[in-house]
Amino acid sequence: MSRRLGALTMVAVAITLAGCAPTPAPTPTPTAAFASEEEAFAAAEATYRAYTDALNSVDLSNPDTFEPVFDLTSGDFEAADRQTLSQLHAKDYAFTGQMAVVGFDGISAEAPFEEVEAAVCVDVSGSDVVDPSGNPVTPTDRPDLNQLRVTFIVSDGRMLVDRADRDADVACAG
């Protein structure tokens, strides 16, 4: 009998305590990645400029130099960069010259500003890809300006390039 009484007492205490349990803390509302659209566009521009600088610093003979490029990208865009740089490395090609961001205009960003879209103009006229003999392999009809519509995402608190598509509707000066 005393075991049964002890068990009943334990159940009664458990039920009583369950009624006194504190209510769970409310789930915090996610904070915006940026305080404003202007901040989101500025972060996206800084990210794309850093991405271009990273590409300009790539030495195709040294795959370790690819990592800063991958650090600024995500998803399919990162996968495409990995594939392209690996293929160029395998062919013993080299980058020459420099690319430059010559235009950046924010298109859209809505709170919480975790995705940003922008029109980006990149001057590629001073850059080339060459084979081991130093002969250009870049198509001769390549335009001097890349007109791009770029999508950025925030991942782990960092703005990353997630997609870039050529877009003839992007107006580039020059």
C-alpha positions as CSV (number, residue, x, y, z in Angstrom):
1,M,0.0,0.0,0.0
2,S,2.7,2.4,0.8
3,R,4.3,2.0,-2.6
4,R,1.0,2.7,-4.2
5,L,0.5,5.8,-2.0
6,G,4.0,6.9,-2.8
7,A,3.4,6.5,-6.6
8,L,0.1,8.4,-6.3
9,T,1.8,11.2,-4.3
10,M,4.5,11.5,-7.0
11,V,1.8,11.7,-9.8
12,A,-0.1,14.3,-7.8
13,V,3.1,16.4,-7.3
14,A,3.9,16.1,-11.0
15,I,0.5,17.2,-12.0
16,T,0.6,20.1,-9.5
17,L,4.0,21.2,-10.7
18,A,3.0,20.9,-14.4
19,G,0.4,23.5,-13.7
20,C,3.0,25.8,-12.3
21,A,5.5,25.5,-15.1
22,P,6.4,28.8,-16.6
23,T,5.0,29.6,-20.0
24,P,7.5,29.2,-22.8
25,A,9.3,32.4,-23.8
26,P,7.9,34.0,-26.9
27,T,9.8,33.3,-30.1
28,P,11.7,36.5,-31.0
29,T,10.6,38.3,-34.1
30,P,13.5,38.1,-36.6
31,T,15.3,41.4,-36.9
32,A,15.9,42.9,-40.3
33,A,19.3,42.2,-41.9
34,F,19.6,45.9,-42.6
35,A,17.8,49.0,-41.2
36,S,16.8,50.4,-44.6
37,E,16.7,49.7,-48.3
38,E,19.6,52.2,-48.6
39,E,21.8,50.1,-46.2
40,A,20.9,46.9,-48.1
41,F,21.8,48.4,-51.5
42,A,25.1,49.8,-50.0
43,A,26.0,46.3,-48.6
44,A,25.1,44.7,-52.0
45,E,27.3,47.1,-53.9
46,A,30.2,46.6,-51.5
47,T,29.7,42.8,-51.9
48,Y,29.8,43.0,-55.7
49,R,32.8,45.3,-55.7
50,A,34.6,42.8,-53.4
51,Y,33.5,40.0,-55.6
52,T,35.0,41.8,-58.7
53,D,38.2,42.5,-56.7
54,A,38.4,38.8,-55.7
55,L,38.0,37.8,-59.4
56,N,40.7,40.3,-60.4
57,S,43.0,38.7,-57.8
58,V,42.5,35.1,-59.1
59,D,45.7,33.4,-60.3
60,L,44.3,30.5,-62.3
61,S,47.5,28.5,-61.7
62,N,46.8,28.6,-57.9
63,P,43.3,27.3,-56.9
64,D,43.8,28.7,-53.4
65,T,43.2,32.1,-54.9
66,F,39.7,31.0,-55.9
67,E,38.5,30.8,-52.3
68,P,37.8,34.6,-51.8
69,V,35.5,34.4,-54.9
70,F,33.6,31.5,-53.4
71,D,33.4,33.3,-50.1
72,L,31.2,36.0,-51.6
73,T,28.8,33.7,-53.6
74,S,26.1,31.2,-52.9
75,G,24.0,28.5,-54.5
76,D,24.1,27.8,-58.2
77,F,26.1,31.0,-58.8
78,E,28.9,29.7,-56.6
79,A,28.7,26.3,-58.2
80,A,29.0,27.9,-61.7
81,D,32.1,29.9,-60.5
82,R,33.7,26.7,-59.1
83,Q,33.1,24.9,-62.3
84,T,34.3,27.7,-64.6
85,L,37.5,28.4,-62.5
86,S,38.3,24.7,-62.3
87,Q,37.9,24.3,-66.1
88,L,40.1,27.4,-66.8
89,H,42.7,26.0,-64.3
90,A,42.7,22.6,-66.0
91,K,43.3,24.2,-69.4
92,D,46.2,26.2,-67.9
93,Y,44.6,29.4,-68.9
94,A,45.3,32.8,-67.3
95,F,43.5,36.0,-66.5
96,T,45.0,39.2,-67.7
97,G,44.1,42.7,-66.9
98,Q,41.3,43.9,-64.6
99,M,37.5,44.2,-64.6
100,A,35.8,47.2,-63.0
101,V,32.3,47.9,-61.6
102,V,31.3,51.1,-63.4
103,G,27.7,51.2,-62.4
104,F,25.4,49.9,-59.6
105,D,21.8,50.8,-59.1
106,G,19.5,49.1,-56.6
107,I,16.3,47.7,-58.1
108,S,14.5,46.1,-55.2
109,A,14.8,45.3,-51.6
110,E,12.0,44.8,-49.1
111,A,12.2,44.5,-45.3
112,P,13.8,42.5,-43.8
113,F,16.2,43.1,-46.7
114,E,17.4,39.5,-46.9
115,E,17.2,39.6,-50.7
116,V,18.4,42.5,-52.9
117,E,18.2,42.9,-56.7
118,A,20.5,45.4,-58.5
119,A,21.5,46.5,-62.0
120,V,25.3,46.2,-62.3
121,C,27.6,47.3,-65.1
122,V,31.0,45.7,-65.3
123,D,33.7,47.0,-67.7
124,V,35.5,44.0,-69.0
125,S,37.4,45.8,-71.8
126,G,40.6,45.7,-69.8
127,S,40.5,42.0,-69.0
128,D,41.0,38.8,-71.0
129,V,41.5,35.1,-70.7
130,V,44.5,33.7,-72.5
131,D,45.8,30.2,-73.3
132,P,49.3,29.0,-72.2
133,S,50.8,30.7,-75.3
134,G,49.3,34.0,-74.3
135,N,46.7,34.0,-77.1
136,P,43.3,35.4,-76.1
137,V,40.5,32.8,-75.8
138,T,37.8,35.3,-75.0
139,P,35.2,35.7,-77.8
140,T,36.2,38.6,-80.1
141,D,32.6,39.8,-80.1
142,R,32.4,40.1,-76.3
143,P,30.9,43.5,-75.4
144,D,33.1,45.8,-73.3
145,L,30.4,46.2,-70.7
146,N,28.5,43.4,-69.0
147,Q,25.0,44.5,-68.3
148,L,23.8,42.4,-65.3
149,R,20.8,41.9,-63.1
150,V,22.2,40.6,-59.9
151,T,20.4,39.0,-57.0
152,F,22.0,39.1,-53.5
153,I,21.0,37.2,-50.4
154,V,21.9,37.4,-46.8
155,S,23.2,34.2,-45.3
156,D,24.6,34.0,-41.8
157,G,24.5,37.7,-41.6
158,R,26.6,38.2,-44.7
159,M,25.5,39.6,-48.1
160,L,26.4,37.2,-50.9
161,V,26.0,37.2,-54.7
162,D,23.4,34.5,-55.5
163,R,22.6,35.1,-59.2
164,A,23.8,37.2,-62.1
165,D,22.1,37.3,-65.5
166,R,22.9,39.4,-68.5
167,D,20.1,41.9,-69.1
168,A,20.0,44.2,-72.1
169,D,17.6,46.4,-70.2
170,V,20.3,47.4,-67.7
171,A,21.5,50.8,-68.9
172,C,25.3,51.1,-68.7
173,A,27.0,54.4,-69.5
174,G,29.7,54.3,-72.1
